[in-house]
Amino acid sequence: MKALTDKELMELAPSVFTTKKSEKVSKKYSFIPTINVVNDMRKLGWEVFNATQQKPRSVNDIAHTKHLVRLRNTSIGLINESVPEIVLTNSHDGRNAFKLHAGIFRLVCSNGMVIADTTIDNIRIKHQWYDFEDIKVITDRMVKKVPEMIKKMNLLNNVILSDDEQIKFAEKAIITRWPKGNEKINVEDLLSPTRKEDRGDDLWRIFNVIQEKLVKGGLVFNDKKEKMQKIRPVTNIDRQVTMNKDLWELTEAYV
């Protein structure tokens, strides 16, 4: 998978390239184009591999809506067929500070996740204080945390869950998307891997199977009228990040 060009990034998340702040923000708001941060990270070896942006409330908000950018440094090796990432979230409407989260992209299923703050803290960058040195310090700090990520993932590989434990884990995982639970979801379907690489009873594989299905959707169920329905993917950026972190934290509790 190749890094995205600016043209490709523009197609996925045009708000990354916005050059003017929203008219809705105060005069005190210090505007920093996300592309400036992206380019600073490129200077440090971090390239963009994926991006998305929130569906705006109105057409007038499309240039300032929240966006998410996933970056990788090719000098950092694979971890269990997964790639460490820095996940940047921001908006230009005054509602969000820059945030940098630690992430993992799993090659076998082209699936990205975000690691809970219990493992690696997310970092906020206030718009009025931003400079290149901030990004350098932050990225260096995250790179130093990679061995901790490797250790955590190895521990998950070594935890074997019984059938009953897997069901209980899946039931708890469902709550990360539906806080009141969801009786429509068949737990066995949620636990069933879609590819042979995910077959196994270790916690790492089970976590990945469930995380992918809860975030990407696609699970089939019968509604009240006995019609077949599919679970929709989670597209809201805040919900994606929160769900991923909650799932990671839940998984860590088993180690």
Sequence and secondary structure as in RCSB ss.txt:
>XXXX:A:sequence
MKALTDKELMELAPSVFTTKKSEKVSKKYSFIPTINVVNDMRKLGWEVFNATQQKPRSVNDIAHTKHLVRLRNTS
IGLINESVPEIVLTNSHDGRNAFKLHAGIFRLVCSNGMVIADTTIDNIRIKHQWYDFEDIKVITDRMVKKVPEMI
KKMNLLNNVILSDDEQIKFAEKAIITRWPKGNEKINVEDLLSPTRKEDRGDDLWRIFNVIQEKLVKGGLVFNDKK
EKMQKIRPVTNIDRQVTMNKDLWELTEAYV
>XXXX:A:secstr
     HHHHHHH GGGG  S  TTS TT     HHHHHHHHHHTTEEEEEEEE   SSGGGTTTS EEEEEEETT
S  BTTEEEEEEEEE SSSS  EEEEEEEEETTTTEEEE  TTTS  EEE GGG  HHHHHHHHHHHHHTHHHHH
HHHHHHHH B  HHHHHHHHHHHHHHH TT  TTS HHHHHS SSGGG SSBHHHHHHHHHHHHHH   EEE TT
S EEE      HHHHHHHHHHHHHHHHTT 
